[in-house]
Amino acid sequence: MASKSKIEWTESTWNPVTGCTKISLGCRNCYAQRFALRLKAARSRNYANGFRVTLHPHLIEAPLHWKRSRTIFVNSMSDLFHKDVPLEFILKIFDVMQRASHHRFQVLTKRSGRLLQLSTSLPWPQNVWMGVTVENTDCTYRIDNLRQTPAAIKFISFEPLLGPIPDINLKGIDWGIVGGESGPGSRIMKPEWATGIRDQFIAAGIPFFFKQWGGTNKKKNGRSLDGRTWNQTPTQLKLEMRRQKDRAQSKQIILREKTAMV
């Protein structure tokens, strides 16, 4: 049975790896660490090691048994490109994603250097969306690393957004997500930081998703930005572009028919 997710930009999660270590400012109040320690205390089988990086071979083929097509966040409780995850195990995960072509898989990493290093050794089926987390201007190099990979769909998660990020190079990028930090000790995201990124994506014609304002009461703070929700995804944009193309073609056909009748 698939693990249904409350994360707004996905549908299910799949965690063949759990656990991680902190590498940048965005990691300070890691939600995955809090959940992992809570699950360990509850004696959950997969979290006996708490937040230490742990491989779960018994979960590798899980998506192959999920018949209904869905969008799946891979390793929401870890980072697939952590140094303690062997290439052989990563290859097995990519093999399953390739075989489960009826799903869409979202892989998100802060370790863009290792992603780039291993990218030529991995298969890149069309249903794998590859993303990097960029919490401030110090981390924009991750976008450059992502851009050099063969991933069919490349996305950026600006969560937790910790400062303004102007002049983003969006060449080759297919999607952007913005979110404020939530939970205990969460750092405040200023509205102009979020709208600044949104405006860059909209100007570039790239779909934009606003996940949340965050804070200690995430539900109360909501996810409305400038009076509306932003739920754009790469698949929705492609569908709308196809509709626009179909409408344009229909208009051309009608125009030709009218011209022929004159």
C-alpha positions in Angstrom: 0.0 0.0 0.0 1.3 3.4 -1.0 2.1 6.0 1.7 -0.3 8.9 1.1 1.4 12.2 1.6 0.3 15.5 3.2 3.0 17.3 1.2 1.0 19.7 -1.1 3.1 19.1 -4.3 3.0 15.3 -4.3 0.6 12.4 -3.8 2.6 9.6 -2.1 6.0 9.1 -0.6 8.5 6.2 -1.0 11.4 5.8 1.4 13.8 3.1 0.5 16.4 5.2 2.4 15.8 7.0 5.7 18.1 9.2 7.7 20.4 12.1 6.8 23.0 14.6 8.1 22.8 18.4 8.1 24.8 20.3 5.4 23.4 23.8 5.1 21.3 26.4 6.9 18.1 24.9 5.5 18.7 21.8 7.5 18.7 23.4 11.0 15.1 22.6 11.9 14.8 19.4 9.8 11.2 18.0 9.8 12.4 14.5 8.8 14.7 14.3 11.8 11.8 15.2 14.1 9.6 12.6 12.6 12.3 9.9 12.5 13.0 10.2 16.2 9.3 10.2 17.0 8.9 7.0 14.9 11.9 5.4 16.6 10.3 6.1 20.0 7.1 4.4 18.7 9.3 1.4 17.8 8.6 1.7 14.1 10.5 -1.1 12.3 12.0 1.2 9.6 13.2 3.8 12.1 15.1 1.6 14.6 18.2 3.6 13.7 16.5 6.9 14.3 17.9 9.4 11.8 21.1 7.5 10.9 21.3 6.8 7.2 19.7 3.4 6.7 19.0 1.4 3.5 15.7 -0.5 3.2 16.1 -3.1 0.5 12.7 -4.6 1.3 11.0 -1.4 0.1 12.9 -1.1 -3.2 10.1 -2.6 -5.4 7.1 -1.1 -3.6 6.1 1.3 -6.4 5.8 -1.7 -8.8 2.9 -2.9 -6.8 1.0 0.4 -6.8 -1.3 0.1 -9.8 -2.9 3.5 -9.8 -0.7 6.1 -11.5 0.5 8.8 -9.0 3.2 11.3 -8.3 5.7 10.0 -5.8 8.2 11.9 -3.6 11.3 9.7 -3.4 13.0 9.7 0.0 11.0 12.4 1.8 12.9 11.2 5.0 16.4 11.3 3.5 18.6 12.5 0.6 19.1 9.9 -2.1 22.5 11.4 -3.0 23.9 11.3 0.6 27.5 10.0 0.6 26.4 7.0 2.7 24.0 5.8 0.0 26.0 3.5 -2.4 25.8 4.0 -6.1 24.6 0.4 -6.4 21.6 1.2 -4.3 20.8 4.4 -6.1 20.9 2.4 -9.4 18.4 -0.1 -8.0 16.1 2.8 -7.2 16.4 4.3 -10.6 15.8 0.9 -12.2 12.5 0.6 -10.3 11.5 4.2 -11.3 12.2 3.3 -15.0 10.2 0.1 -14.7 7.3 1.8 -13.0 6.7 4.1 -15.9 3.0 4.7 -15.0 4.2 6.8 -12.0 5.9 10.2 -11.8 8.9 10.2 -9.4 10.1 13.4 -7.7 13.7 13.2 -6.4 14.9 16.2 -4.3 18.5 16.7 -3.1 20.7 19.3 -1.4 23.8 17.3 -2.5 23.9 18.5 -6.0 27.6 17.9 -6.4 27.2 14.1 -6.0 24.1 14.3 -8.2 26.1 15.8 -11.0 29.0 13.4 -10.4 26.8 10.3 -10.7 24.3 11.6 -13.3 26.1 10.1 -16.2 26.0 6.6 -14.5 22.2 6.7 -14.1 19.3 6.1 -16.5 17.0 9.1 -16.8 13.5 8.0 -17.9 11.0 10.7 -18.7 9.0 10.0 -15.5 11.8 11.1 -13.2 11.7 14.7 -12.0 15.0 15.8 -10.5 15.1 18.8 -8.1 17.4 20.6 -5.8 16.7 22.6 -2.6 17.9 26.2 -2.6 17.2 28.1 0.6 19.3 31.2 0.0 21.7 32.8 -2.4 24.6 30.7 -1.0 23.0 27.6 -2.5 22.2 28.7 -6.1 25.2 26.7 -7.3 22.9 23.7 -6.9 20.8 25.0 -9.8 23.9 25.1 -12.0 24.7 21.5 -11.1 21.1 20.4 -11.7 21.1 22.1 -15.1 23.9 19.9 -16.3 22.1 16.6 -15.6 20.1 14.7 -18.2 16.9 14.8 -16.2 13.7 15.3 -18.3 12.1 17.6 -15.8 14.2 19.8 -13.5 12.7 21.6 -10.5 13.8 23.8 -7.6 12.4 23.8 -4.1 12.9 27.1 -2.3 12.0 25.6 1.1 12.7 26.7 3.7 13.1 30.1 2.0 15.5 32.0 4.2 16.2 35.2 2.2 15.6 36.9 -1.1 17.0 35.2 -4.2 17.1 37.7 -7.1 18.3 37.1 -10.7 17.9 33.4 -10.8 19.2 31.7 -13.9 16.1 29.6 -14.9 17.5 28.2 -18.2 16.5 24.6 -18.4 14.3 24.7 -15.3 10.8 23.3 -15.5 9.2 24.1 -12.1 9.6 26.1 -9.0 8.2 25.6 -5.4 8.4 28.1 -2.6 7.6 27.4 1.0 8.2 28.9 4.4 9.7 26.8 7.3 7.2 25.2 9.7 7.3 23.7 13.1 9.2 24.5 16.3 11.8 27.3 16.0 10.7 28.0 12.4 12.3 31.1 10.7 9.9 33.7 9.2 9.7 34.0 5.4 9.0 37.6 4.2 6.3 38.0 1.6 8.6 39.9 -0.8 11.0 36.9 -0.9 8.2 34.6 -2.1 6.7 37.1 -4.6 10.2 37.9 -5.9 10.7 34.3 -6.9 7.2 33.8 -8.2 7.5 36.8 -10.5 10.7 35.5 -12.0 9.1 32.1 -12.7 5.9 33.6 -14.2 7.9 36.0 -16.4 9.9 33.0 -17.7 6.7 31.0 -18.4 7.7 28.4 -15.9 5.0 26.8 -13.6 5.1 28.0 -10.0 3.8 26.3 -6.8 3.4 28.1 -3.5 3.4 25.4 -0.8 2.9 27.3 2.5 3.8 30.3 4.7 4.8 27.8 7.4 5.3 29.0 11.0 4.3 27.2 14.2 0.7 27.0 13.0 1.1 26.0 9.3 -2.6 25.4 8.8 -3.7 28.8 10.2 -1.2 30.7 8.1 -2.4 28.9 5.0 -0.9 28.9 1.5 -2.4 31.9 -0.3 0.0 34.3 -2.0 -1.3 37.7 -3.1 -4.9 36.5 -2.6 -4.8 33.2 -4.5 -3.3 29.8 -4.4 -0.5 28.8 -6.9 -0.7 25.1 -7.8 0.9 25.0 -11.2 2.9 21.9 -12.1 4.9 20.9 -15.2 2.2 18.5 -16.4 -0.5 21.1 -16.1 1.5 23.7 -18.0 2.1 21.2 -20.9 -1.6 20.4 -20.9 -2.5 24.1 -21.1 0.1 24.6 -23.9 -1.5 21.7 -25.8 -4.9 23.2 -25.3 -3.7 26.6 -26.6 -2.2 24.9 -29.6 -5.4 23.0 -30.3 -7.4 26.2 -30.0 -5.1 28.0 -32.4 -5.3 25.2 -34.9 -9.1 25.2 -34.7 -9.2 28.9 -35.4 -6.9 28.4 -38.4 -9.2 25.7 -39.8 -12.3 27.9 -39.3 -10.5 30.8 -41.0 -9.5 28.6 -44.0 -13.1 27.3 -44.3 -14.5 30.9 -44.3 -11.9 32.0 -46.8 -12.8 29.0 -49.1 -16.5 30.0 -48.9 -15.9 33.5 -50.1 
